[in-house]
Amino acid sequence: MKNLEKPSSEIARRYPILHRWLIQAYSRITDKMQPINDLNQTISATPTQSEVQAISDKVDELLGNLRDAGHL
């Protein structure tokens, strides 16, 4: 566990194959991710159909990105 607390450069020197594998895995995940914009809306006392649909669309977008990144 001590080695995980050291800076990345120390891990890279001691475990170059592991370090390279982690960098490659991170790159594959981030390459698949798409930017997701914030849901900017104010919900009224009684949400309208369009407000609820916007929430549903945002959840679908998040789930799609998680699937594309291999997390679901």
Buried (B, 14 or more C-beta within 10 A) or exposed (E): EEEEEEEEEEBBEEEEEEBEEBEEEEEEEEEBEEEEEEEEEEEEEEEEEEBEEBEEEBEEBEEEBEEEBEEE
